[in-house]
Amino acid sequence: MDAQRQELIFSALFEESNDALFVFHAEERRLLDANPAAERLTGLGKDDLLDLTPTDLFSACDNCGGMESLYAAFLRANGLQRVRDCCLRASDGRAIPVDLSVCRIATQGEPLTFVVARDASERHQREQERARLARAVEQADEAIVITDTEWNALYVNPSFARITGNAQDEALGRPLSQVMRNGSECGHFNGLLKRQLAHGETWKGRLSLHRKNGAPFDAETSISPVRDAAGQVINYVVVMRDVTQETALESQLRQAAKMEAIGQLAGGVAHDFNNLLTGILGYANLLKEAASDDNRVFKAADIIETAARRAMVLTQKLLGFSRGAKRQDVRVHLHRTIDEVIDLLERTIPKSIVIRKHLRADPPFVQGDPAQIQQTILNLAINARDAMPKGGILSFETERVAEAERLREGVGDSDGRPFVRVAVKDTGCGIPKEIQERIFEPFFTTKTAGQGTGMGLSMVYGIVKDHGGTIRVQSEPGRGAMFEIWLPAPPPRGPK
């Protein structure tokens, strides 16, 4: 091929190329020529381009160490050199990402540098999007896992380690069922669920899982299949949000709603029953007056009156549970109340039970009815005593709880008001988990016939709720029980 034909071919390629082409004088650092694609990319005409030095043209280049180091690489170039992620300055001042291909050529003895600049904006944008996505996944509060089709973990984010207790390197390459300490339901994805995922559908639901230390937790979970270009499932993406606290709060809400309904029913029954007892007591009194000379009838009427009065005491407990009874609303010194309860207990409690106090609430005041609060603590203490027939430790604890802490516990509203926490603990037989949700129901008791009416804890529940407080129980069979009560503190006193 003759030189003229080669020159025509090169000229056509130079003019028609979609990549920006620049020809520099290597030693004088001046631009000798640029093609139309260079004009389109920079937004500058050729005359304006030729007025620029290479330093001006690549002045926005930061990724390659500045134009000086880049141009030094141009001068040292032997053969074709490639430089990624440089920037070209546009007419409006924008920095356009470009990939450069550089080679040294010599024409008629002049040292020239030939530069091909390919617009990398789309690639750069995709990389930025991937980087943003990677940062979002890494910093997400939810646990995010990518698995293969056999449920082996290929990627886990930091929140997965925080929620499950498994470090990232511990989880990678292992089946999720093993990572979750055999408590994960991920190993049970078969049948309908597996078919649903295989058909490209996303599964959503709540799973009961286990952390590395064996502690259970609830996770709101979404599982999505990832398909390749051919439509085959190649991965699964698992997103889990720890909702253990939310589940507990939902359970408390359901329990509160149930107890509210039972309370309304108990209150209605108590009012009607009280009316009947009033009539029974009245006629019993009439019988006693009319039978003053008949000892046998008098004694029968007296038994009726005594039984009716006992029944009225029971209705008062029902009314207390249903919040139908009137109460005082004053400042109550909680520590004095606990001391009074202990004085009452020490007369009847076995010597094998040791009483301990950890009273840290300062100031130790709550707002409410002194008699009802004393009755609440006394009932809990008597239950604790009955749970330790062979002896043990009965503890009373108090502490003042700030708003932020009680809100974390799901207690009260955001009104800025502090609460006082009271705990009554024993080392007795404990309460099975399956009946813990029922212990506050009226007439529910685990004691044998004649040992209890099942109204003690229901009355405690009613009093605490009526005072705007919260009651919870923590217990395991054989490891004792702890009843916690949160009661609102009184408002601060104004200046005298």
C-alpha positions as CSV (number, residue, x, y, z in Angstrom):
1,M,0.0,0.0,0.0
2,D,1.5,3.3,-1.0
3,A,2.0,6.2,1.3
4,Q,-0.7,8.3,-0.2
5,R,-3.3,5.6,0.3
6,Q,-2.2,5.0,3.9
7,E,-2.6,8.7,4.5
8,L,-6.1,8.8,3.1
9,I,-7.1,5.8,5.3
10,F,-5.6,7.3,8.4
11,S,-7.3,10.7,7.7
12,A,-10.6,9.0,7.3
13,L,-10.2,7.0,10.5
14,F,-9.1,10.2,12.3
15,E,-12.1,12.2,11.1
16,E,-14.8,9.5,11.5
17,S,-13.7,7.9,14.8
18,N,-16.3,8.0,17.6
19,D,-13.4,8.4,20.1
20,A,-11.8,11.7,20.7
21,L,-8.3,11.8,19.1
22,F,-5.5,14.2,19.9
23,V,-2.1,14.7,18.5
24,F,0.5,16.4,20.7
25,H,4.0,17.6,20.1
26,A,5.7,15.5,22.8
27,E,8.4,18.0,23.7
28,E,6.8,21.3,23.1
29,R,3.6,20.2,24.9
30,R,1.2,21.7,22.4
31,L,-1.8,20.3,20.7
32,L,-1.3,19.9,16.9
33,D,-4.6,18.4,15.9
34,A,-7.9,17.0,17.2
35,N,-10.7,15.2,15.4
36,P,-14.5,16.1,15.3
37,A,-15.2,13.6,18.1
38,A,-12.9,15.6,20.3
39,E,-14.8,18.7,19.5
40,R,-18.1,17.0,20.3
41,L,-16.8,15.6,23.6
42,T,-15.3,18.8,24.9
43,G,-17.8,21.2,23.3
44,L,-14.9,23.2,21.9
45,G,-14.2,24.0,18.3
46,K,-10.9,23.0,16.8
47,D,-9.5,26.5,16.9
48,D,-10.3,26.8,20.6
49,L,-8.8,23.3,21.2
50,L,-5.6,24.2,19.5
51,D,-5.2,27.2,21.7
52,L,-5.1,24.9,24.8
53,T,-2.1,23.3,26.3
54,P,-2.3,19.7,27.3
55,T,-2.3,20.9,30.9
56,D,-5.3,23.0,30.2
57,L,-7.1,20.2,28.5
58,F,-6.5,17.7,31.2
59,S,-6.5,20.1,34.1
60,A,-9.4,18.3,35.8
61,C,-7.4,15.1,35.9
62,D,-7.1,14.0,39.6
63,N,-7.2,10.2,39.4
64,C,-3.9,9.9,37.5
65,G,-1.9,12.2,39.7
66,G,-2.2,15.4,37.7
67,M,-1.3,16.3,34.2
68,E,2.5,16.6,35.0
69,S,2.8,13.0,36.0
70,L,0.5,11.9,33.2
71,Y,2.5,13.7,30.6
72,A,5.7,12.3,32.0
73,A,4.2,8.9,31.4
74,F,3.3,10.0,27.9
75,L,7.0,10.9,27.3
76,R,8.2,7.6,28.8
77,A,5.7,5.5,26.8
78,N,7.2,2.7,24.8
79,G,4.4,1.1,22.7
80,L,0.8,1.5,23.6
81,Q,0.0,2.7,27.2
82,R,-3.5,2.7,28.7
83,V,-4.7,5.0,31.5
84,R,-8.1,4.6,33.1
85,D,-10.2,7.1,35.0
86,C,-8.7,10.3,33.8
87,C,-10.7,13.5,33.2
88,L,-11.1,15.8,30.2
89,R,-12.2,19.4,30.7
90,A,-15.4,20.4,28.8
91,S,-16.2,23.9,27.6
92,D,-18.7,24.3,30.5
93,G,-16.1,23.3,33.1
94,R,-17.4,19.8,33.6
95,A,-14.9,17.0,34.2
96,I,-15.6,14.2,31.7
97,P,-14.3,10.8,32.8
98,V,-12.2,9.2,30.0
99,D,-10.1,6.2,29.4
100,L,-6.9,7.0,27.5
101,S,-4.8,5.0,25.1
102,V,-1.4,6.7,24.4
103,C,1.4,5.9,22.0
104,R,4.5,7.6,20.8
105,I,5.0,8.2,17.1
106,A,7.5,10.0,15.0
107,T,6.7,11.9,11.8
108,Q,9.3,13.6,9.8
109,G,11.6,13.6,12.8
110,E,9.0,15.2,15.1
111,P,8.3,13.4,18.4
112,L,4.5,13.1,18.6
113,T,2.1,11.7,21.2
114,F,-1.1,10.2,19.8
115,V,-3.9,10.0,22.4
116,V,-7.3,8.2,22.1
117,A,-9.8,9.4,24.7
118,R,-12.9,7.2,25.1
119,D,-15.8,8.7,27.0
120,A,-16.2,6.7,30.2
121,S,-19.1,8.6,31.6
122,E,-21.6,5.7,31.5
123,R,-19.1,3.3,32.9
124,H,-18.2,5.8,35.6
125,Q,-21.8,6.4,36.4
126,R,-22.4,2.6,36.7
127,E,-19.5,2.2,39.0
128,Q,-20.7,5.1,41.2
129,E,-24.1,3.5,41.3
130,R,-22.5,0.2,42.3
131,A,-20.4,1.9,44.9
132,R,-23.5,3.7,46.3
133,L,-25.4,0.4,46.4
134,A,-22.4,-1.3,48.1
135,R,-22.3,1.5,50.8
136,A,-26.0,1.3,51.3
137,V,-25.9,-2.5,51.8
138,E,-22.9,-2.3,54.1
139,Q,-24.5,0.4,56.2
140,A,-28.1,-0.9,56.2
141,D,-29.7,-1.6,59.5
142,E,-31.2,-4.8,58.1
143,A,-29.2,-8.0,57.8
144,I,-28.5,-8.7,54.1
145,V,-27.3,-12.1,52.9
146,I,-26.6,-13.3,49.3
147,T,-26.6,-17.1,49.0
148,D,-26.1,-19.6,46.2
149,T,-28.9,-21.9,45.2
150,E,-27.9,-24.4,48.0
151,W,-28.3,-21.6,50.7
152,N,-24.6,-21.2,51.3
153,A,-23.7,-17.7,52.3
154,L,-21.7,-15.9,49.7
155,Y,-22.0,-12.4,51.2
156,V,-23.2,-11.0,54.5
157,N,-23.2,-7.4,55.6
158,P,-22.1,-6.0,58.9
159,S,-25.6,-5.9,60.3
160,F,-25.9,-9.6,59.8
161,A,-22.9,-10.0,62.1
162,R,-24.5,-7.6,64.6
163,I,-27.9,-9.2,64.7
164,T,-26.8,-12.9,64.6
165,G,-23.5,-12.7,66.4
166,N,-21.7,-14.4,63.5
167,A,-18.7,-12.6,62.2
168,Q,-18.7,-12.1,58.4
169,D,-15.8,-14.5,57.8
170,E,-17.5,-17.1,60.0
171,A,-20.7,-17.1,57.9
172,L,-19.2,-17.1,54.4
173,G,-19.4,-20.4,52.6
174,R,-21.6,-22.0,55.3
175,P,-25.3,-23.0,55.0
176,L,-27.6,-20.5,56.7
177,S,-29.1,-23.3,58.8
178,Q,-25.7,-23.8,60.4
179,V,-25.0,-20.1,60.8
180,M,-28.2,-19.7,62.7
181,R,-27.3,-22.4,65.2
182,N,-29.8,-24.9,64.0
183,G,-32.6,-22.6,64.9
184,S,-33.0,-21.1,61.4
185,E,-36.0,-22.0,59.4
186,C,-33.9,-21.3,56.2
187,G,-33.1,-25.0,56.1
188,H,-36.8,-25.8,55.8
189,F,-37.4,-23.9,52.6
190,N,-39.0,-26.7,50.7
191,G,-42.4,-27.6,49.3
192,L,-44.5,-24.6,48.5
193,L,-41.9,-22.0,49.6
194,K,-39.2,-23.5,47.5
195,R,-41.5,-23.7,44.5
196,Q,-42.5,-20.1,45.0
197,L,-38.9,-19.0,45.0
198,A,-38.0,-21.1,42.0
199,H,-40.8,-19.5,40.1
200,G,-39.2,-16.1,40.6
201,E,-41.6,-14.9,43.4
202,T,-40.5,-13.1,46.5
203,W,-41.3,-14.7,49.9
204,K,-42.0,-12.5,52.8
205,G,-42.8,-13.5,56.4
206,R,-41.6,-13.7,60.0
207,L,-39.1,-16.3,61.0
208,S,-38.1,-17.5,64.5
209,L,-34.3,-17.8,64.4
210,H,-31.4,-18.2,66.8
211,R,-28.3,-16.1,67.4
212,K,-24.8,-17.6,67.7
213,N,-25.2,-17.7,71.5
214,G,-28.4,-19.7,71.1
215,A,-30.7,-16.8,72.1
216,P,-33.9,-16.8,70.0
217,F,-35.0,-13.8,67.9
218,D,-37.8,-12.9,65.5
219,A,-36.9,-11.6,62.0
220,E,-39.2,-10.0,59.5
221,T,-37.7,-11.6,56.4
222,S,-37.8,-11.1,52.6
223,I,-36.3,-13.7,50.3
224,S,-35.9,-12.9,46.6
225,P,-34.4,-15.1,43.8
226,V,-31.8,-13.6,41.5
227,R,-31.8,-14.7,37.9
228,D,-29.2,-14.6,35.2
229,A,-29.7,-13.4,31.6
230,A,-31.1,-16.8,30.7
231,G,-33.7,-16.6,33.4
232,Q,-32.1,-19.3,35.7
233,V,-32.1,-18.7,39.4
234,I,-28.4,-18.3,40.4
235,N,-28.7,-16.6,43.9
236,Y,-31.0,-15.7,46.7
237,V,-31.1,-12.4,48.5
238,V,-32.2,-12.6,52.1
239,V,-33.1,-9.4,54.0
240,M,-33.8,-9.7,57.7
241,R,-35.0,-7.1,60.2
242,D,-34.8,-8.0,63.9
243,V,-38.3,-7.5,65.3
244,T,-37.9,-9.3,68.6
245,Q,-38.8,-6.2,70.6
246,E,-41.7,-5.4,68.3
247,T,-43.0,-9.0,68.7
248,A,-42.9,-8.6,72.5
249,L,-44.7,-5.3,72.3
250,E,-47.4,-6.8,70.0
251,S,-47.8,-9.7,72.5
252,Q,-48.2,-7.1,75.3
253,L,-50.8,-5.2,73.3
254,R,-52.8,-8.4,72.6
255,Q,-52.5,-9.3,76.3
256,A,-53.6,-5.8,77.3
257,A,-56.6,-5.9,74.9
258,K,-57.6,-9.4,76.3
259,M,-57.3,-8.2,79.9
260,E,-59.3,-5.1,79.1
261,A,-62.1,-7.2,77.7
262,I,-62.0,-9.6,80.7
263,G,-61.9,-6.5,83.0
264,Q,-65.1,-5.1,81.4
265,L,-66.8,-8.5,81.8
266,A,-65.6,-8.9,85.4
267,G,-66.8,-5.4,86.2
268,G,-70.2,-6.0,84.8
269,V,-70.5,-9.3,86.7
270,A,-69.3,-7.7,89.9
271,H,-71.8,-4.9,89.8
272,D,-74.7,-7.3,89.2
273,F,-73.5,-9.7,91.8
274,N,-73.0,-7.0,94.3
275,N,-76.7,-6.0,93.8
276,L,-77.8,-9.6,94.5
277,L,-75.5,-9.7,97.6
278,T,-77.1,-6.5,99.0
279,G,-80.5,-8.2,98.9
280,I,-79.1,-11.4,100.5
281,L,-77.5,-9.4,103.3
282,G,-80.7,-7.5,103.9
283,Y,-82.8,-10.6,104.2
284,A,-80.2,-12.3,106.3
285,N,-80.4,-9.4,108.8
286,L,-84.2,-9.6,108.8
287,L,-84.0,-13.3,109.5
288,K,-81.6,-12.7,112.4
289,E,-83.9,-10.1,113.9
290,A,-87.0,-12.3,113.4
291,A,-85.3,-15.4,114.8
292,S,-83.7,-13.9,117.9
293,D,-85.5,-16.5,120.0
294,D,-84.8,-19.4,117.6
295,N,-81.1,-20.2,117.9
296,R,-81.0,-22.6,115.0
297,V,-82.5,-20.1,112.5
298,F,-80.3,-17.3,113.9
299,K,-77.1,-19.3,113.4
300,A,-78.2,-20.2,109.8
301,A,-78.9,-16.5,109.0
302,D,-75.6,-15.6,110.5
303,I,-73.8,-18.1,108.3
304,I,-75.6,-16.7,105.2
305,E,-74.5,-13.1,106.2
306,T,-70.9,-14.1,106.7
307,A,-70.7,-15.9,103.4
308,A,-72.4,-12.9,101.7
309,R,-69.8,-10.5,103.2
310,R,-67.0,-12.7,102.0
311,A,-68.5,-12.7,98.5
312,M,-68.7,-8.9,98.6
313,V,-64.9,-8.8,99.3
314,L,-64.4,-10.9,96.2
315,T,-66.6,-8.5,94.2
316,Q,-64.5,-5.6,95.4
317,K,-61.4,-7.4,94.0
318,L,-63.2,-7.9,90.7
319,L,-64.1,-4.2,90.7
320,G,-60.5,-3.3,91.4
321,F,-59.4,-5.5,88.5
322,S,-61.9,-3.9,86.2
323,R,-60.9,-0.4,87.4
324,G,-64.3,0.2,88.7
325,A,-63.3,1.0,92.3
326,K,-62.5,4.5,93.4
327,R,-59.0,5.3,94.6
328,Q,-56.9,8.1,96.0
329,D,-54.4,10.0,93.9
330,V,-51.6,11.2,96.2
331,R,-47.8,11.0,96.6
332,V,-46.8,7.6,97.9
333,H,-43.4,7.0,99.6
334,L,-42.6,3.6,98.0
335,H,-39.8,2.6,100.3
336,R,-41.9,3.1,103.4
337,T,-44.7,1.1,101.8
338,I,-42.2,-1.8,101.1
339,D,-41.0,-1.6,104.7
340,E,-44.6,-1.9,105.9
341,V,-45.1,-4.9,103.6
342,I,-41.9,-6.5,105.0
343,D,-43.2,-5.9,108.6
344,L,-46.4,-7.7,107.8
345,L,-44.5,-10.6,106.1
346,E,-42.0,-11.2,108.9
347,R,-44.8,-12.3,111.2
348,T,-45.9,-15.1,108.9
349,I,-43.0,-15.8,106.6
350,P,-40.9,-19.0,107.3
351,K,-37.4,-18.5,108.7
352,S,-36.0,-20.4,105.7
353,I,-36.9,-17.4,103.5
354,V,-34.4,-14.5,103.5
355,I,-35.7,-11.0,102.7
356,R,-33.3,-8.6,100.9
357,K,-33.8,-5.0,99.9
358,H,-32.1,-3.0,97.1
359,L,-34.0,0.3,97.2
360,R,-32.3,2.8,94.9
361,A,-35.2,5.0,93.7
362,D,-34.3,8.6,94.5
363,P,-36.7,10.2,95.2
364,P,-38.8,7.1,96.1
365,F,-42.2,8.6,95.3
366,V,-45.0,7.3,93.0
367,Q,-48.4,8.8,92.3
368,G,-51.5,6.8,93.4
369,D,-53.5,5.1,96.1
370,P,-51.3,4.1,99.1
371,A,-53.6,1.2,100.2
372,Q,-53.8,-0.2,96.7
373,I,-50.1,0.1,96.0
374,Q,-49.4,-1.6,99.3
375,Q,-51.9,-4.4,98.5
376,T,-50.1,-4.8,95.1
377,I,-46.7,-5.3,96.6
378,L,-48.0,-7.5,99.4
379,N,-49.8,-9.8,96.9
380,L,-46.7,-10.2,94.8
381,A,-44.7,-10.9,98.0
382,I,-47.2,-13.5,99.2
383,N,-47.1,-15.3,95.8
384,A,-43.2,-15.3,96.0
385,R,-43.4,-16.7,99.6
386,D,-45.8,-19.5,98.4
387,A,-43.4,-20.3,95.5
388,M,-40.6,-21.1,98.0
389,P,-42.0,-23.8,100.4
390,K,-38.4,-25.0,101.0
391,G,-37.0,-21.6,101.6
392,G,-35.1,-19.1,99.4
393,I,-34.5,-15.4,98.8
394,L,-37.2,-12.8,98.5
395,S,-35.9,-9.5,97.1
396,F,-37.4,-6.1,96.7
397,E,-35.8,-3.6,94.2
398,T,-36.6,-0.1,93.2
399,E,-35.0,2.4,90.8
400,R,-36.0,5.6,89.1
401,V,-36.3,5.2,85.3
402,A,-35.8,8.1,82.9
403,E,-38.1,8.6,79.9
404,A,-35.6,7.3,77.3
405,E,-35.1,4.0,79.1
406,R,-38.7,3.4,79.8
407,L,-39.6,4.1,76.2
408,R,-37.1,1.5,75.1
409,E,-38.9,-0.9,77.4
410,G,-42.3,0.1,75.8
411,V,-43.6,1.7,79.0
412,G,-45.8,4.8,79.1
413,D,-46.0,7.7,76.6
414,S,-43.5,10.4,75.4
415,D,-44.6,12.9,78.1
416,G,-41.2,13.4,79.7
417,R,-42.5,11.9,83.0
418,P,-40.1,9.6,84.9
419,F,-41.3,6.3,86.3
420,V,-40.2,4.2,89.2
421,R,-39.5,0.5,88.6
422,V,-40.4,-1.9,91.4
423,A,-39.2,-5.6,91.2
424,V,-40.3,-8.4,93.5
425,K,-38.0,-11.4,93.0
426,D,-38.0,-14.9,94.4
427,T,-35.8,-18.0,93.9
428,G,-38.7,-20.4,93.9
429,C,-40.2,-22.9,91.6
430,G,-40.8,-20.5,88.7
431,I,-43.7,-20.2,86.2
432,P,-43.9,-22.3,83.0
433,K,-43.8,-20.1,79.9
434,E,-47.0,-21.6,78.5
435,I,-49.1,-20.2,81.4
436,Q,-47.3,-16.8,81.9
437,E,-49.8,-15.0,79.6
438,R,-52.7,-16.3,81.7
439,I,-51.5,-15.6,85.3
440,F,-53.2,-12.2,85.4
441,E,-56.6,-13.5,84.3
442,P,-59.3,-13.6,87.1
443,F,-59.9,-17.0,88.7
444,F,-56.8,-18.5,87.0
445,T,-54.6,-20.2,89.6
446,T,-52.2,-23.1,89.7
447,K,-52.8,-23.6,93.4
448,T,-54.8,-26.6,94.7
449,A,-58.4,-26.1,95.7
450,G,-58.9,-24.1,98.9
451,Q,-55.4,-22.4,98.6
452,G,-56.4,-19.5,96.4
453,T,-59.2,-17.8,94.4
454,G,-57.1,-16.8,91.4
455,M,-57.9,-13.1,92.1
456,G,-54.5,-12.0,93.6
457,L,-52.6,-11.3,90.4
458,S,-55.6,-10.1,88.5
459,M,-56.2,-7.5,91.2
460,V,-52.5,-6.5,91.0
461,Y,-52.9,-6.2,87.2
462,G,-56.0,-4.0,87.5
463,I,-54.4,-1.7,90.1
464,V,-51.2,-1.2,88.1
465,K,-53.1,-0.5,84.9
466,D,-55.5,1.9,86.8
467,H,-52.4,3.8,88.0
468,G,-51.1,4.2,84.4
469,G,-48.4,1.7,84.9
470,T,-47.1,-1.6,83.4
471,I,-46.5,-5.0,84.9
472,R,-44.3,-7.8,83.5
473,V,-43.1,-11.2,84.6
474,Q,-39.8,-13.0,83.8
475,S,-39.6,-16.6,84.9
476,E,-38.3,-20.0,84.1
477,P,-39.3,-23.3,85.8
478,G,-36.9,-24.0,88.7
479,R,-35.2,-20.6,88.5
480,G,-37.6,-18.3,90.3
481,A,-39.7,-15.4,89.1
482,M,-39.4,-11.6,88.9
483,F,-42.4,-9.4,88.7
484,E,-41.6,-5.9,87.5
485,I,-43.9,-2.9,88.0
486,W,-43.4,0.5,86.4
487,L,-45.5,3.3,88.2
488,P,-45.5,6.9,87.2
489,A,-43.7,9.3,89.5
490,P,-45.7,12.4,90.8
491,P,-45.2,15.7,89.1
492,P,-42.6,18.0,90.6
493,R,-43.9,20.2,93.4
494,G,-44.1,23.9,92.7
495,P,-42.6,26.6,94.8
496,K,-44.2,27.1,98.2
